[in-house]
Amino acid sequence: MKYRICVLALLAASIFSQQPVWGQQGVPPEILAYPNMVLYNGKVLTADDNFTIAEAVAIRDSKFLAVGRTDQILRMAGPQTRKVDLQGKSVTPGFIETHAHSWTGNVGTSASRNSADVAAGYDAPAIIFNIQDVGLQKIKEVVEKLPPGKWLWLSTVRTRASLTLTAQQLDTVTPNNPVTITISPQEAVVNSKALEELIKGSPVIQQGGGLMKGRDGKPNGQIWGNAFGTLFYEFFPWTDLAPMMEDQKRQLQRNVAAGITTRIGRMQGLAVTILNELHTRGELPLRVRFAHEFLRMLPDAERFFKRMGNMVGMGDDMFKIIGTVEQQIDGGSRVGAILTKAPKLRVMEGAAYGMYGANYWGEDQGYPAGKSPRDNIVMAGKYGWPVVSLHSYGDKVIELELDAFEEGMKQWPPALTKHHWVLDHNWMHDADTIAKAKELGVQISTLLWFTMGLEQTGGEENPVEGEAAAFGMTDDPLIYMYGMEGLQKWSPVKTLIDAGIRPYAETSRDPLENIEAFITRKDRRGRVWGRNEAVDRKTALWMKTNWAAAYTEEQDKIGTIEVGKFADLVVLGGDYMTVPEEEISELGVLMTVVGGKVVFEQAGKL
């Protein structure tokens, strides 16, 4: 005991006196180790609850060892310690991305993929059209690139043209390949070769569940509901994993280059396999947290819950499962699928969604009794699985989801650890939904609607823009449908905070660009949306770090720069607190550190 006190006294004397005494006293290295790295002479934005700003930070092994003044921290450095002179630049906690489900290996659920790339087999390239003949010609051009027999997975958007497409029509341009075209997260159309494989291989489809029929009483290639889930999760081919792993590594490297140190999102079985293998190899450059998608459109969920058991929290500090997720209620915003309480001002001709949007949980969706997405969410609560990462755009959607969450929470087994439930995106809230979310303790991850590239449309070189162009729109489809005044109320961040909710900041583009947008509320054209919902710099950073750590209930491990927490940090190219608001996105990331390890660094910048 006396020896421990002596060592601690030496440590304190070294840091806080003018005489660095360790080393001189012959303290064994097994007892006391120098930091691996110190960063000094900067602005260390700890993002703790007091938003403390320090000058320097020391890292030893995987955690923050000390935070304080430059003179204090430099005295801790040893002969092998890397010393980084920040020269006034800012250091922040690593950015936590709270909604990122575009993992390599995830099957595409929307027309957001590049139609030029069909070779990979898992990319679900987009074929966007509003006229059937045009769409069929595009499909033919893609199929002709493939060898006979290869199963092709495409996606499109929900138009009258796509909804009336049949297997017989597809057969005319796809004679040699099974072809599946995802229309929405709930609907698809397949050609006869794919339909034959489905009917042969799936008991659910053999029973007729989710198969639409033509006038002749036979399946016409259009599928929905649980049958769609069977197609989507059980028939999607697991091709060669090696190139997928390399693709995923490149994607993750882009993440850390942008300052992301923790990435959260829903993940399908193929993506889980890819990420888990990279984790096993020690090739994950950042922390991964995921909601397992096994529940989405699952025909007999209870069998799976009983067989799998509760796996929430399984994993380690780099790779961990945090819950499950069900089928979303509404669909894409650009074609008017957002389910709202109030009607649109106008409907885009041919969009097939009507004045209130889509409801994929509706009674007309073909779900058997007790097996709807809402029923599955309630059952998730019964077996101790929180539902997180759930797509939530419209205010009617949020109302329905909160109602399902409430019922699921009532079923929670008292003997199991409580976990919180999370809604993502949260574009449209009213006083009732905000009050309900706060009452239930539901966490809110929010995305600024105008940062998604929706403020301008164009050609099909960019599928995000091409969707609206398919309807003859040349500019601002959301303004056309909902009006300028209505859009000012979307993404009500400040309102949520004023109500006592700490929302998390999602990223649709670069994290710094999105942080800037939360502060300025400006889109890329300089237009301001909901100025009264803007937040200050401190709050925007909290939303991306400190508050976001609560998504995975890891506030004691990540999210701030504090002694004992994991050393996840970002070095920016300037001073975050003083640079003009409109230039925050231009700061750039010079270095990203995850668990004390440098995973990205711009050469020669530090």
Buried (B, 14 or more C-beta within 10 A) or exposed (E): EEEEEEBEEBBEBBBEEEEBBBBEEEBEEEEBBBBBBBBBBBBBBBBBEEBBBBBBBBBBEBBBBBBBBBEBBBBBBBEEBEBBBBEEBBBBBBBBBBBBBEBBBBBBBBBBBEBEEBEBBBBBBBBBBBEBEBBBEBBBEBBEEBEEEBBBBBBBBBBBBBBEBBBEBBBEBBEEBBBBBBBBBBBBBBBBBBBBBBEEEBEBBEEEBBBBEEEEEEBBBBBBBBBBBBBBBEBBEEBEBEBBBEBBBEBBBEBBBBBBBBBBBBBBBBBBBBBBBBBEEEEBBBBBBBBBBBBBBBBEBBEBBEEEEBBBEEBEEBBBBBBBBBBBBBBBBBBBBBBBBBEBEEBBEBBBBEEBBBBBBBEEBBBBEEBBBBBBBBBBBBBBBBBBBBBBBBBBBBBBBBBBBBBBBEBBEEEEEEBBBBBBBBBBBBEEBBEBBBEBEBBBBBBBBBBBBBBBBBEBEBBBBBBBBBBEBEEBBBBBBBEEEBBBBBBBBBBBBEBEBBBBBBBBBBBBBBBBBBBBBBBEEEBEBBEEBBBEBBBBBBBBBBBBBBBBBBBEBBBBBBEEBBBBBBBBBBBBEEBEBEEBBEBBBBBBBBBBBBBBBBEEEB
